Amino acid sequence: MKAAILNAIQRTVTGRKVKNLRKEGVLPGTVYGNTIEPISIQVAGDEFIKTFKQTGETGIINLTVGSNVHPVLVKNVQLDPVSSLPIHVEFHQVNLKEKIKVNIPILLTGESQAVKEKTGTLLQLLNEIEVEALPTELPEHIEVDVSSLVAVNDHIMVQNLAIPHGVTLITDPEIMVVKIGALLAPEPEPVVAEETAAPVEGESKEEGKEEEPTSEKKEEPSKE
């Protein structure tokens, strides 16, 4: 992937005054790396969003600050909890000739026959894997075709993934990425007990019952 270009200027506004930048559509950020001191910068918010959609966290950005060009990766983006718009970004300067370790997102493709026929449910157990590679050889994502999963308990492990040439897998290969789980049986509807008729007011509980015959006690003759 060709490196994207993003222009920035060094930022002098700090603290609470940064809010004023955001109101003007300017995104504050920081550039850091192993060989440079952290630099406070600011970029046009809409330009960053456009660039980030193109590169994600694995694409190289040539970040221009003054007369210097920094090859960077987007390391962290803080979002506003209400608008979900970026409010701060961190760029990590990299050495294009040194391998780095990063997390690569997993993208599921295809359709499982078990899901199509509603005999099972698709469970994604891993969303990203850690790899090591040169910054210019980092893949945007790792595709996982789930069309081979046709029955409950069918699964794909990390060791089954197609890792591009030049990329070294760091994540444990024995970890499961995706599997077909059993469909959950619907919960039975609760059984409602039949209500017994309440006695009518003024009627005793004994009313309505058949009286049992009583035997009269015979008087014994006097022995006098």
C-alpha positions as semicolon CSV with decimal commas, in nm:
position;residue;x (nm);y (nm);z (nm)
1;M;0,000;0,000;0,000
2;K;0,130;0,343;-0,092
3;A;0,187;0,570;0,208
4;A;-0,079;0,833;0,265
5;I;0,015;1,197;0,314
6;L;-0,114;1,412;0,599
7;N;-0,008;1,768;0,675
8;A;0,022;1,893;1,033
9;I;0,164;2,191;1,217
10;Q;0,333;2,207;1,554
11;R;0,080;2,285;1,827
12;T;0,136;2,554;2,089
13;V;-0,213;2,543;2,239
14;T;-0,237;2,311;2,539
15;G;-0,462;2,242;2,837
16;R;-0,824;2,354;2,836
17;K;-0,766;2,587;2,541
18;V;-0,746;2,278;2,318
19;K;-1,128;2,276;2,322
20;N;-1,119;2,591;2,110
21;L;-0,923;2,405;1,843
22;R;-1,182;2,129;1,828
23;K;-1,460;2,385;1,785
24;E;-1,275;2,510;1,477
25;G;-1,251;2,157;1,332
26;V;-0,885;2,114;1,429
27;L;-0,772;1,784;1,583
28;P;-0,492;1,793;1,844
29;G;-0,240;1,511;1,845
30;T;0,102;1,386;1,948
31;V;0,387;1,224;1,758
32;Y;0,629;1,001;1,948
33;G;0,885;0,733;1,875
34;N;1,201;0,565;1,998
35;T;1,432;0,817;1,833
36;I;1,241;1,145;1,875
37;E;1,105;1,357;2,155
38;P;0,723;1,377;2,164
39;I;0,588;1,654;1,939
40;S;0,252;1,824;1,999
41;I;0,077;1,875;1,666
42;Q;-0,258;1,966;1,516
43;V;-0,423;1,850;1,192
44;A;-0,743;1,931;1,009
45;G;-1,007;1,701;1,156
46;D;-1,176;1,615;0,826
47;E;-0,842;1,541;0,660
48;F;-0,745;1,303;0,939
49;I;-1,077;1,117;0,920
50;K;-1,036;1,079;0,543
51;T;-0,679;0,953;0,580
52;F;-0,759;0,718;0,869
53;K;-1,037;0,551;0,669
54;Q;-0,774;0,477;0,405
55;T;-0,494;0,351;0,630
56;G;-0,651;0,222;0,950
57;E;-0,392;0,140;1,217
58;T;-0,162;-0,060;0,988
59;G;-0,107;0,176;0,694
60;I;0,193;0,410;0,679
61;I;0,122;0,784;0,686
62;N;0,386;1,036;0,584
63;L;0,308;1,304;0,840
64;T;0,455;1,640;0,739
65;V;0,535;1,876;1,028
66;G;0,710;2,186;0,902
67;S;1,004;2,074;0,688
68;N;1,016;1,726;0,843
69;V;0,836;1,414;0,721
70;H;0,761;1,148;0,980
71;P;0,661;0,795;0,869
72;V;0,398;0,708;1,129
73;L;0,122;0,467;1,223
74;V;-0,197;0,574;1,397
75;K;-0,150;0,433;1,746
76;N;-0,451;0,559;1,937
77;V;-0,760;0,766;1,859
78;Q;-0,971;0,910;2,137
79;L;-1,337;0,957;2,044
80;D;-1,602;1,187;2,184
81;P;-1,854;0,966;2,372
82;V;-2,149;1,159;2,229
83;S;-2,055;1,244;1,870
84;S;-1,801;0,959;1,820
85;L;-1,574;1,210;1,643
86;P;-1,197;1,207;1,712
87;I;-1,084;1,444;1,986
88;H;-0,716;1,343;2,005
89;V;-0,481;1,121;1,806
90;E;-0,144;0,964;1,878
91;F;0,100;0,888;1,595
92;H;0,389;0,644;1,637
93;Q;0,694;0,719;1,425
94;V;0,847;0,399;1,285
95;N;1,173;0,299;1,120
96;L;1,081;0,160;0,779
97;K;1,378;-0,079;0,794
98;E;1,296;-0,227;1,135
99;K;1,027;-0,486;1,205
100;I;0,753;-0,393;1,450
101;K;0,483;-0,587;1,634
102;V;0,123;-0,480;1,578
103;N;-0,228;-0,619;1,606
104;I;-0,401;-0,693;1,274
105;P;-0,784;-0,707;1,261
106;I;-0,957;-1,026;1,143
107;L;-1,217;-0,994;0,867
108;L;-1,468;-1,278;0,821
109;T;-1,573;-1,355;0,464
110;G;-1,807;-1,605;0,300
111;E;-2,116;-1,767;0,448
112;S;-2,131;-2,077;0,665
113;Q;-2,372;-2,347;0,549
114;A;-2,465;-2,414;0,911
115;V;-2,575;-2,053;0,955
116;K;-2,752;-2,048;0,619
117;E;-2,951;-2,360;0,706
118;K;-3,001;-2,244;1,066
119;T;-2,843;-2,554;1,214
120;G;-2,581;-2,359;1,407
121;T;-2,460;-2,012;1,500
122;L;-2,131;-1,846;1,402
123;L;-1,911;-1,745;1,698
124;Q;-1,610;-1,519;1,639
125;L;-1,373;-1,580;1,930
126;L;-1,081;-1,365;1,814
127;N;-1,102;-1,019;1,657
128;E;-0,732;-0,957;1,587
129;I;-0,394;-1,129;1,585
130;E;-0,047;-1,003;1,671
131;V;0,217;-1,016;1,399
132;E;0,566;-0,887;1,333
133;A;0,674;-0,732;1,004
134;L;0,835;-0,434;0,839
135;P;0,598;-0,133;0,854
136;T;0,562;-0,138;0,476
137;E;0,460;-0,506;0,473
138;L;0,185;-0,492;0,733
139;P;-0,147;-0,624;0,595
140;E;-0,458;-0,413;0,639
141;H;-0,643;-0,717;0,776
142;I;-0,640;-1,096;0,774
143;E;-0,931;-1,256;0,588
144;V;-1,094;-1,572;0,724
145;D;-1,331;-1,760;0,491
146;V;-1,604;-1,926;0,701
147;S;-1,774;-2,106;0,411
148;S;-1,594;-2,428;0,509
149;L;-1,778;-2,441;0,842
150;V;-2,081;-2,666;0,783
151;A;-2,158;-2,835;1,117
152;V;-2,167;-2,762;1,489
153;N;-1,816;-2,757;1,642
154;D;-1,647;-2,694;1,305
155;H;-1,378;-2,431;1,368
156;I;-1,076;-2,241;1,237
157;M;-0,758;-2,199;1,443
158;V;-0,495;-1,926;1,421
159;Q;-0,260;-2,183;1,264
160;N;-0,508;-2,222;0,976
161;L;-0,490;-1,855;0,875
162;A;-0,322;-1,743;0,553
163;I;-0,040;-1,518;0,673
164;P;0,120;-1,302;0,400
165;H;0,483;-1,348;0,303
166;G;0,718;-1,143;0,517
167;V;0,479;-1,141;0,814
168;T;0,557;-1,346;1,125
169;L;0,274;-1,469;1,345
170;I;0,309;-1,389;1,718
171;T;-0,032;-1,500;1,850
172;D;-0,054;-1,858;1,982
173;P;-0,142;-2,077;1,680
174;E;-0,357;-2,306;1,898
175;I;-0,611;-2,029;1,972
176;M;-0,950;-2,072;1,807
177;V;-1,058;-1,786;1,579
178;V;-1,413;-1,884;1,487
179;K;-1,642;-2,185;1,540
180;I;-1,997;-2,305;1,484
181;G;-2,193;-2,324;1,806
182;A;-2,519;-2,505;1,872
183;L;-2,842;-2,312;1,843
184;L;-2,995;-2,225;2,176
185;A;-3,326;-2,402;2,239
186;P;-3,616;-2,159;2,300
187;E;-3,711;-2,125;2,664
188;P;-4,039;-2,300;2,750
189;E;-4,330;-2,073;2,829
190;P;-4,412;-2,059;3,201
191;V;-4,705;-2,277;3,307
192;V;-4,982;-2,078;3,472
193;A;-5,153;-2,268;3,754
194;E;-5,532;-2,290;3,734
195;E;-5,700;-2,057;3,978
196;T;-5,952;-2,208;4,219
197;A;-6,285;-2,033;4,256
198;A;-6,299;-1,813;4,563
199;P;-6,585;-1,876;4,804
200;V;-6,880;-1,639;4,775
201;E;-6,896;-1,387;5,056
202;G;-7,121;-1,509;5,332
203;E;-7,085;-1,871;5,229
204;S;-6,894;-2,092;5,469
205;K;-6,626;-2,320;5,342
206;E;-6,832;-2,616;5,459
207;E;-7,132;-2,518;5,248
208;G;-7,183;-2,715;4,939
209;K;-7,032;-3,026;5,092
210;E;-7,259;-3,328;5,138
211;E;-7,330;-3,387;5,501
212;E;-7,211;-3,722;5,624
213;P;-7,477;-3,932;5,798
214;T;-7,447;-3,924;6,176
215;S;-7,538;-4,221;6,392
216;E;-7,763;-4,145;6,689
217;K;-7,639;-4,279;7,019
218;K;-7,888;-4,525;7,170
219;E;-7,963;-4,484;7,538
220;E;-7,868;-4,788;7,743
221;P;-8,140;-4,923;7,978
222;S;-8,104;-4,830;8,341
223;K;-7,961;-5,103;8,560
224;E;-8,159;-4,986;8,861
